Amino acid sequence: MIQIKKIYAKSLSFQSPAAPAVFEGKTVSPDIDIHIHLSNQKVAAPEQCFEVTMKVTATAKNGGATVFSAEVQQAGIFRIDAEGGDLAAALETACPNVLLPFAREAITGMAGKGGFPPLLINPIDFAAMHRSRRARDKTPAAAPKRARGKSGNGKTPPKSKAG
């Protein structure tokens, strides 16, 4: 069982470094990049309360130049009774599903108040992300092979980006 104790914005930020020039002349159709990061921590309380924070960063670029950047850290305090259940699943799926509409509204509002069309964030399947992370965590990471002596091509494998 999950009980919502509080929903709040921890941080809001909007920047439009190309203004006012971006509004002059022809309409631009920027490339939009959206990143979402989740974190949680136990709250010092006698109950099983956790703060879950969803950081959403939306960046609009046109020709490599940043048109605008909006970021919100939307948070909530949730009481979670995970007896016989999966606490991690509640923290990574149910709580983010509660926070996403608030974060979406904040990002859309900032873009609109910045003079841009509303920025819509599509629904996110947090349950699928949770299952994927669990499967990835259960798979042992292979150590990169390094070339020694005259064998191999002598190059280090490329580094992968963490998600």
N, C-alpha and C positions, 0 to 999 in steps of 0.2 A: 504494500500500500504506500502511495506517495501523497503527501500533503504539502501544498504550496504555502509557505510561511510568508514569503516576501519576494517581489520581483522589482528590480531596480537597474538603472543604468549606472555603471561604475565610471565609464569614461565615454565621451563623445568627441569626435574630431572631424573637421571638414577643412580641406584646403583646395583652392583653385588658383594655382600659380600662373595660369595662362589668362586669367581675367584681367582686364576687360576685353583683351584682343580676341579671345575665343568667341565672343558674341558678335564680333564685327564680320561682315562679309557672309560667305556661304555657310550653310549648316554643316557641322561635322558629324560623322558617325564614328565615334571612338570605339576602340577595342576595350571591352570591360573584362577585368580580371578580379575574381572574387575568391578570397581565402577565408576559411573558417577554422578556428582553433578552439578546442574545448579543454577546460581544466576544472578540477574540483578539489575541495579540501573540506575536512571535517570542521564544523563550527564548534567552538567551546560552549557547549550547552549540555544539560543533563539528558536531552533527548538525542535520538539518532539524526541529527541535523547536519546537512552538508551544503556548502556554497558551491554552485556550479556556475562557471563563467564561460560565456560564448563570445569569442572575439571575432568579429566579422570585419574584414578589410576589403573595400571595393575601390579599385583604381581604374580610371578611364584614361586611355592614352590614344593620341592621334599622331601618327607618324613618329612615334618614339617620345613625343613630348607629353607630359602629364597634363591632362585637361582638368581632372579633379581627383581627389582621394578622400574617401569617407571611411571612418572607422568607429565602431561601437564595441564596447565591452558590456554586454548585457548579462546580468547575473540574477540569480535567484537563490533563496534559501529554501531547502526542501527537507521535510522530515520523511525519512525512508524507513519503513519497517520491512527489512529484507529477510526476516526469519523464513527459512525454507525457500528463499528466492535468491536471485542473483543481484547483489548490490551493484557490481560493475555495470550490468546491463541497465539498471535503473538510472545510474549516473550518466551513462553514455547514450541512452536512447530516449527514455521517457522525459527526463529533465530537459535535454536539448529540444525536444519536440514542443515543450511548453515555451521555451525561450525564443525559438526562431521567429514567431510572428512579431514579437516585440523588437527584435533586432532588425527584422525586415522593415518594419514601420520606421524605425530610427534612420536607417540608411536611405530609404525612399524619401523621407521628409528632409533630410539634409541635402540630398541631390536637388530636390525641388526648390528648397529655399536658396540654394546656390545658383538658381537660374537654369537648371538642367531638367530634362524630362525625367519623370519618375523612373527609378531603377528598380526593376522587379527581380527578386531573388526566387528562383524556382524551389519547389519542395525538395527536401533532402531526406533520403532514406537512412536515418541514423542507425537503424537496426542492421541494415546491410553493412554499413561501415563498421559497426561493432563486431559483427561476425567475421568480417575480413581481417580486422585487427587481431582478433583472437586466433584465427587460423595462421596469420603471419607470426604471431608471438610463439605459437607452438612449433613452428618450423625453425630448426636450427639454421643460423646464418652461416653460409659457406665462407670460409676465409679466402680472401683473394690470393690467387697464386702469383708468385713473383718469379720472374725469370732469373736463373742463376747460371753463371758461366756463359757457355755458348748456346745453351738451349733456349728456346722461346724467342720472342721478338725483342726482348729487352725493354718493353714498355710496361708501365704500370697501368692496370685497368682503370677506366674512368670512374670517378666517384659518382655515386647515385645521390639524388636529392631525397632528403627525408620528408615524409608527408605528414 
